[in-house]
Amino acid sequence: MPSNASDLRIAVMRLARRLRTERASDTLTPSQLAVLATLMREGPMCPGDLAGAERVQPPSMTRILNSLQAAGMVTKTRHPEDGRQVLYAATGDGEQLVTRDRERRDNWLSHRLQELTEDERATLQAAMPILNRLALG
């Protein structure tokens, strides 16, 4: 079984690396893009919750958010219920950047999938819930 795990790890890492090279913009780091994507999905969040969601330390999240705010990709507002907290939200520019990034990578992958046989595409379709379960576990 170890070689199967190793083979799967290598294949997934290679695909992830290849998808990273298809990014629409190199102006933001993968961490910055991930934070913007989380804000798009979850809505406004405080830095601590974002740090937990992205599995980074709060000081790292503060640096990411400061750089995104300086680039005009996020806005910061006071928390409506707790004046000691602030909430960050993606701006329209931030959302557009993430959307373009996703579209570019999706287009690349779509073209690559078309090169596969119908059976190969069906196998990948069947494997998606399993891969998602592994990623979340």
N, C-alpha and C positions, 0 to 999 in steps of 0.2 A: 504493500500500500504506500510506503513512503515515496516510491518513484512516481506513483500517480499524483500524489499531493505536490511533489516537486514539479512535475510536468505541468500540472494545472496552474501552479503559482507562476511559473515562467511564462506560460501562454497568456495569462491574464495581465501580467506585468508588461509584456511586450505590446499587447493591444492597448493598454492604458498609456504607455509611453508614446505609441504611434498616434493615438488620439490627441495627446498633449501637443504634438508637433503640428496638428491641424488647427490650433487655436486661431481665432480670428484676429486677436490682438495680442501683442506682447508688451503692451503698456502696463498691464496688471499681472500680478503674480497669481499662480494657481490658488493660493490662500485667499487673496483678495476676491477672485472670481467666486470661490466657494462661499464666502461671506455674503456677497451680493446675491447669489442664488438662494441662499438660506433666507435672506430678507425678502426676496421676491415670493418665496414659497410660504413663509411663516408670517410675514408682515413685520411691523416695527417690533424691535426687541432691544432689551437692555444689554450692555456689554457682557455682563456675567452669564446671561442665558445664551448669548451667542458663543462665548468661549466654551461653554459646556456642549453646545450643539456641534461645534467644530472640533472639539477635543483639543483645545489649546489652552495655555495658561492665560489668565486675565491680562497680564502685562503685554503678552503677544497680541491679544485681541485689541487692546488699546492702541498699539502701534498700527495695526491693520486698519482700524476704524479712522484713526487720525489721517493716515495716508489717503484713504478713500474719500474722506471729507475734503481734504485739500484738493483732490482731483475732481471734486464736484459729483462724486458717484453716490454719496449718502448725505442725508441731512440728520441733524441732531435736534431733538426737542425735549422739553421737560416731560417727565412721566405724569400723566393726568391724575394719578392717585397717590403717588409718592414723590414729593418735590425733591427728595435727595437723589432720585434716579433720573437717568436720561434714556431716551429711546432713539434708536437709529433706524432709518428707513432708506431704502434704495430710491434714488432719484430717477427721473425719466431717462437721463443719460446712462445711468448705471444699468437700468433694465434693458435698454437698447443694446448696450455692449454685451450683456449676458446672452440676450436673444440672438444676436449675430454670431456669437461664439458657438452657441448650441447648434444653430442652423448650419454653420460651416462644417462642424464635426459630424453632425447627422448626415449631411450630404455626402461627405467623404465615406462614411460607413455604409450608407445606402448603396453607393456605387460599388463598393467592395462586396457587399452582400449579393448584388446582382451577378457577380462572377461565380458564385457558388451554385451548386445544383439545388433543385427543389428539396431533395431529401436533406441536404446539409443545412439549408435554411430552416426546415422543419425541426431538425435536431437542435439547432440553436434556440428556436422558439420554445421548445420543450424544456430546455435547460435554464431559461431565464428565471423562473420562480425558484429554482434550486440555487442558482448563483446569488439571487437577491437574499435568500434565506441565509446563505453562508456569510454574505456581507454584513447582514444585520446582527448575526450571532456573535 
